[in-house]
Amino acid sequence: MSHPPRSQTMRVLIALFVVTLASLAVFVAWEAKGVILLLVVMAIVMTGFGALHELLPLPSAMRARIAKREELDRRYPSYRYRWLFWLGLGMLLGKLWVAQSGGRDALSDFWPELVLMLLGLTAMLVWRIKHPELAREV
């Protein structure tokens, strides 16, 4: 398959389009620099925590338990996503703490937290129902 011939005008238009997209990407990155910085810091902290358990002198029983949980995490999505319940609960409690002083108590203000809690609760139930023998071990 051959490429269509590109005239000088078409090359200039393509270059202008690429410059426009690059400028838009730089603008969005500049406006979201706080969020990007937060994500970078969180990634560094999480990587540090991941490496920390290998550096610390943990007992072999604890290392075996960590390895078992990591294996369950890889094999079973229902085990992996149970943490969403606790994330949603923490976010909900934080919002309730702020809302009680501000007088807001509309249920629609809390829907993201409730959705996270529902997803996590669903994962917990699926984990307990589908794998009861593994759920008792962990």
Backbone hydrogen bonds in HBPLUS format (Angstrom, degrees):
<---DONOR---> <-ACCEPTOR-->    atom                        ^
c    i                          cat <-CA-CA->   ^        H-A-AA   ^      H-
h    n   atom  resd res      DA  || num        DHA   H-A  angle D-A-AA Bond
n    s   type  num  typ     dist DA aas  dist angle  dist       angle   num
A0011-ARG N   A0007-SER O   3.07 MM   4  6.37 156.5  2.13 149.9 156.1     1
A0012-VAL N   A0008-GLN O   3.07 MM   4  6.32 153.4  2.15 146.2 152.8     2
A0013-LEU N   A0009-THR O   2.97 MM   4  6.25 160.0  2.01 150.4 155.9     3
A0014-ILE N   A0010-MET O   2.93 MM   4  6.14 157.6  1.98 149.6 155.6     4
A0015-ALA N   A0011-ARG O   2.95 MM   4  6.12 157.1  2.01 143.9 150.3     5
A0016-LEU N   A0012-VAL O   2.89 MM   4  6.15 156.0  1.95 150.2 156.6     6
A0017-PHE N   A0013-LEU O   2.97 MM   4  6.17 153.9  2.04 144.8 152.0     7
A0018-VAL N   A0014-ILE O   2.95 MM   4  6.21 159.9  1.99 151.4 156.4     8
A0019-VAL N   A0015-ALA O   2.92 MM   4  6.12 159.9  1.97 149.0 154.7     9
A0020-THR N   A0016-LEU O   2.89 MM   4  6.05 154.2  1.96 144.1 151.4    10
A0021-LEU N   A0017-PHE O   2.95 MM   4  6.22 161.9  1.99 150.8 155.3    11
A0022-ALA N   A0018-VAL O   2.91 MM   4  6.11 159.8  1.95 149.4 155.2    12
A0023-SER N   A0019-VAL O   2.85 MM   4  6.02 156.9  1.91 147.4 153.9    13
A0024-LEU N   A0020-THR O   2.93 MM   4  6.14 156.6  1.98 148.7 155.2    14
A0025-ALA N   A0021-LEU O   2.93 MM   4  6.17 155.3  2.00 147.2 153.9    15
A0026-VAL N   A0022-ALA O   2.95 MM   4  6.21 156.6  2.01 148.6 154.6    16
A0027-PHE N   A0023-SER O   2.92 MM   4  6.13 158.7  1.97 148.4 154.4    17
A0028-VAL N   A0024-LEU O   2.92 MM   4  6.13 165.9  1.94 152.6 156.0    18
A0029-ALA N   A0025-ALA O   2.93 MM   4  6.06 159.9  1.97 145.4 151.5    19
A0030-TRP N   A0026-VAL O   2.88 MM   4  6.05 152.3  1.95 146.0 153.7    20
A0031-GLU N   A0027-PHE O   2.94 MM   4  6.18 159.3  1.98 151.7 157.0    21
A0032-ALA N   A0028-VAL O   2.94 MM   4  6.05 143.7  2.07 144.2 154.3    22
A0033-LYS N   A0030-TRP O   3.40 MM   3  5.12 158.3  2.45 105.0 103.4    23
A0036-ILE N   A0032-ALA O   2.88 MM   4  6.11 166.7  1.90 162.0 166.4    24
A0037-LEU N   A0033-LYS O   2.87 MM   4  5.90 158.7  1.92 141.5 147.5    25
A0038-LEU N   A0034-GLY O   2.96 MM   4  6.14 156.2  2.01 142.6 149.3    26
A0039-LEU N   A0035-VAL O   2.90 MM   4  6.17 159.1  1.94 151.6 156.9    27
A0040-VAL N   A0036-ILE O   2.92 MM   4  6.16 156.0  1.98 150.4 157.0    28
A0041-VAL N   A0037-LEU O   2.92 MM   4  6.13 165.1  1.94 152.6 156.5    29
A0042-MET N   A0038-LEU O   2.88 MM   4  6.07 160.5  1.92 149.4 155.3    30
A0043-ALA N   A0039-LEU O   2.92 MM   4  6.07 153.1  1.99 143.0 150.3    31
A0044-ILE N   A0040-VAL O   2.95 MM   4  6.22 155.4  2.01 148.9 155.5    32
A0045-VAL N   A0041-VAL O   2.90 MM   4  6.15 161.9  1.94 152.6 157.5    33
A0046-MET N   A0042-MET O   2.88 MM   4  6.02 165.8  1.90 150.7 154.7    34
A0047-THR N   A0043-ALA O   2.96 MM   4  6.04 155.2  2.02 143.0 149.9    35
A0048-GLY N   A0044-ILE O   2.89 MM   4  6.07 150.5  1.98 143.0 151.7    36
A0049-PHE N   A0045-VAL O   2.88 MM   4  6.21 153.7  1.95 151.3 158.1    37
A0050-GLY N   A0046-MET O   2.95 MM   4  6.15 151.3  2.03 141.7 150.0    38
A0051-ALA N   A0047-THR O   2.97 MM   4  6.24 149.7  2.06 146.0 153.4    39
A0052-LEU N   A0048-GLY O   2.83 MM   4  5.88 135.8  2.03 140.2 153.4    40
A0054-GLU N   A0051-ALA O   3.15 MM   3  5.42 141.8  2.30 103.4 114.2    41
A0055-LEU N   A0051-ALA O   3.22 MM   4  6.53 136.7  2.42 142.7 154.7    42
A0055-LEU N   A0052-LEU O   3.07 MM   3  5.08 129.3  2.34  96.7 110.5    43
A0056-LEU N   A0052-LEU O   2.96 MM   4  6.10 153.0  2.04 159.4 164.9    44
A0058-LEU N   A0056-LEU O   2.91 MM   2  5.66 126.9  2.20 110.6  94.7    45
A0063-ARG N   A0059-PRO O   3.05 MM   4  6.40 158.5  2.09 152.2 158.8    46
A0064-ALA N   A0060-SER O   2.91 MM   4  6.09 153.8  1.98 145.3 152.1    47
A0065-ARG N   A0061-ALA O   3.02 MM   4  6.26 151.5  2.10 140.8 148.4    48
A0066-ILE N   A0062-MET O   2.91 MM   4  6.17 158.6  1.95 151.6 157.2    49
A0067-ALA N   A0063-ARG O   2.91 MM   4  6.11 158.2  1.96 146.8 153.0    50
A0068-LYS N   A0064-ALA O   2.90 MM   4  6.11 151.3  1.98 144.0 151.9    51
A0069-ARG N   A0065-ARG O   2.97 MM   4  6.23 159.6  2.02 148.6 153.6    52
A0070-GLU N   A0066-ILE O   2.94 MM   4  6.18 155.5  2.00 148.9 155.8    53
A0071-GLU N   A0067-ALA O   2.95 MM   4  6.15 151.3  2.03 143.5 151.3    54
A0072-LEU N   A0068-LYS O   2.93 MM   4  6.22 158.4  1.98 149.8 155.5    55
A0073-ASP N   A0069-ARG O   2.87 MM   4  6.06 150.6  1.96 143.2 151.9    56
A0074-ARG N   A0070-GLU O   3.03 MM   4  6.31 150.4  2.12 143.1 149.9    57
A0075-ARG N   A0071-GLU O   3.01 MM   4  6.22 154.3  2.08 149.3 156.3    58
A0076-TYR N   A0072-LEU O   2.94 MM   4  5.75 162.4  1.97 153.2 155.8    59
A0079-TYR N   A0076-TYR O   3.11 MM   3  5.40 134.4  2.33 104.1 115.6    60
A0080-ARG N   A0076-TYR O   3.10 MM   4  6.39 156.0  2.16 147.7 155.0    61
A0081-TYR N   A0077-PRO O   3.03 MM   4  6.17 152.5  2.11 155.9 158.9    62
A0084-LEU N   A0081-TYR O   3.27 MM   3  5.78 160.8  2.31 111.0 116.2    63
A0085-PHE N   A0082-ARG O   3.20 MM   3  6.04 150.5  2.29 121.6 126.3    64
A0087-LEU N   A0083-TRP O   2.97 MM   4  6.27 155.7  2.03 154.4 162.0    65
A0088-GLY N   A0084-LEU O   2.91 MM   4  6.03 168.4  1.92 149.4 152.5    66
A0089-LEU N   A0085-PHE O   2.88 MM   4  6.09 155.2  1.94 148.1 155.7    67
A0090-GLY N   A0086-TRP O   2.95 MM   4  6.05 160.2  1.99 142.6 147.9    68
A0091-MET N   A0087-LEU O   2.94 MM   4  6.18 161.2  1.98 152.5 157.8    69
A0092-LEU N   A0088-GLY O   2.82 MM   4  5.93 154.9  1.88 145.4 153.0    70
A0093-LEU N   A0089-LEU O   2.90 MM   4  6.11 163.2  1.93 151.6 155.6    71
A0094-GLY N   A0090-GLY O   3.00 MM   4  6.18 155.0  2.06 143.6 150.7    72
A0095-LYS N   A0091-MET O   2.93 MM   4  6.18 158.6  1.97 148.7 154.3    73
A0096-LEU N   A0092-LEU O   2.81 MM   4  6.02 157.8  1.86 151.6 158.5    74
A0097-TRP N   A0093-LEU O   2.92 MM   4  6.05 150.5  2.00 142.9 150.5    75
A0098-VAL N   A0094-GLY O   3.15 MM   4  6.45 156.8  2.21 145.4 150.5    76
A0099-ALA N   A0095-LYS O   2.71 MM   4  5.86 160.5  1.75 152.0 158.7    77
A0100-GLN N   A0096-LEU O   2.92 MM   4  5.91 149.2  2.02 145.4 150.8    78
A0101-SER N   A0098-VAL O   3.32 MM   3  5.75 140.4  2.49 104.8 114.3    79
A0102-GLY N   A0099-ALA O   3.11 MM   3  4.94 124.5  2.43  91.4 106.2    80
A0103-GLY N   A0099-ALA O   2.87 MM   4  5.83 127.5  2.15 151.6 160.2    81
A0109-ASP N   A0106-ALA O   3.12 MM   3  5.68 156.3  2.18 111.9 118.7    82
A0110-PHE N   A0107-LEU O   3.02 MM   3  5.55 157.9  2.07 115.2 121.9    83
A0114-LEU N   A0110-PHE O   3.04 MM   4  6.25 160.0  2.08 155.8 162.2    84
A0115-VAL N   A0111-TRP O   2.88 MM   4  6.00 153.2  1.96 151.3 157.8    85
A0116-LEU N   A0112-PRO O   3.01 MM   4  6.28 161.0  2.05 147.3 151.9    86
A0117-MET N   A0113-GLU O   2.92 MM   4  6.18 159.8  1.97 148.6 154.4    87
A0118-LEU N   A0114-LEU O   2.89 MM   4  6.05 154.7  1.95 143.4 150.5    88
A0119-LEU N   A0115-VAL O   2.89 MM   4  6.14 160.4  1.93 153.4 158.2    89
A0120-GLY N   A0116-LEU O   2.93 MM   4  6.13 165.4  1.95 152.0 156.1    90
A0121-LEU N   A0117-MET O   2.83 MM   4  5.95 157.7  1.88 148.1 154.8    91
A0122-THR N   A0118-LEU O   2.88 MM   4  6.01 153.5  1.95 144.6 152.0    92
A0123-ALA N   A0119-LEU O   2.95 MM   4  6.23 157.1  2.00 147.2 153.3    93
A0124-MET N   A0120-GLY O   2.90 MM   4  6.17 154.2  1.97 146.3 153.6    94
A0125-LEU N   A0121-LEU O   2.92 MM   4  6.16 161.9  1.95 149.5 153.9    95
A0126-VAL N   A0122-THR O   2.89 MM   4  6.09 166.3  1.91 153.9 157.9    96
A0127-TRP N   A0123-ALA O   2.91 MM   4  6.00 159.0  1.95 146.2 152.4    97
A0128-ARG N   A0124-MET O   2.93 MM   4  6.17 161.2  1.96 150.5 155.3    98
A0129-ILE N   A0125-LEU O   2.84 MM   4  5.97 154.3  1.91 152.1 159.3    99
A0130-LYS N   A0126-VAL O   2.85 MM   4  5.73 168.6  1.86 151.2 155.2   100
A0131-HIS N   A0127-TRP O   3.08 MM   4  5.63 151.0  2.16 135.2 143.2   101
A0135-ALA N   A0131-HIS O   2.95 MM   4  6.10 153.8  2.01 152.8 161.2   102
A0136-ARG N   A0132-PRO O   3.12 MM   4  6.26 144.3  2.25 141.3 148.2   103
A0137-GLU N   A0134-LEU O   3.15 MM   3  5.14 125.3  2.47  94.3 108.2   104
A0138-VAL N   A0134-LEU O   3.22 MM   4  6.47 149.9  2.31 150.8 157.2   105
